Every structure is written in structure tokens, then in C-alpha cells.
Amino acid sequence: MRAPRRCCEVVGRLVDRARSAGELRPDVTVADVLLVIATAAPSLPDAAQQAAASSRLLDILLEGLRSRPAA
């Protein structure tokens, strides 16, 4: 099995499990999660700054995917 296809399958299972557990918004797709992963890697000249920025951006992006109790 090719790596990209395998990656999509693994992420798909994680998305399904997170949705079933109520931790992920019901409208989030595998493509959304892959987009978050792809965009969470800014290119900065300093490795420590890049690591910190990537971590913060990933936290922010993932927070937007989380399920919220109905108001």
C-alpha cells in the first residue's frame, strides 16, 4: 500500500474515533485534518522559534476542530 493512501486511512480512523468520542466537530473531514498538519509548519530562521511557532499554531488549529457542547 502506498504511503499517502496509508496515511489517509490512518488519519481517517483517528477522525472517526475522535468524532465518536465527541471530541471532534461532526463536520471535520480527513482533508481538514491533513490541511491542519500541512499548515502547522511555518518556516522561521531559528529552529527554536520555528518549533514554538509550529506548536502554537497547531494548538490553535486543533482547538478549532474540537467539538463544543450546544449552547
N, C-alpha and C positions, 0 to 999 in steps of 0.2 A: 504494500500500500504506500502511496506517495506521501511524503511528509506534510504538505499543505492540506491534503484531504484528511489525514490522520489528526492534524491539529484542529481542523474544523469539527471533526467528530468528538474529540475530547472536550473542546470548548462547548459544543452543543450539549453534551451530557452535564457539564457543570452548570450551564444556563438552566437546563431543565430541573436539575436538583435545587438550585437556588430559588427558582420560581416556585417549585413545590413546597419549599420550606417557608415561603412568604418573604424571603429576603431580597428578591429582585422584582422590579416592576414587571407586570404581566406583558407589557408591550416591548420589552427589551429582546432583541434578537442576537443571534451569534454574530452577525455582521456588526452590530453596535459594540459588542464586547471587543471584537477584533480591532475596530476603529479606535476604541479607547486605548488598547495596548499599543497600537501603532503611533498614536499621537502623544503618548506619555514619555517621549524620549527627546527632549529639547537638546540642541547641540550648543553647549557652552564651552568656553576655552579652559575652564578649570574643572577637573574631574569631581572634586568635592561639591562645587556649585551645581554641576550637572546632576549628580546623584541626588542632592537635596531638592532640586527643582523637579526632577522626574518623580520623586516620591510624593512631593506635594501635589503635583498635577494629577498623578494617579489617584491620590486620595480624593481630590475634588471631583474628578470624573466619575469615580466609582460611587461616590455619595449620590450623584445624580441618577444612578441606576437603581438605587435601593428603593424598595417598596415602602410606602408610607401608609399608616393607618388612615382610613377615611375620616374626614373631619366632620 
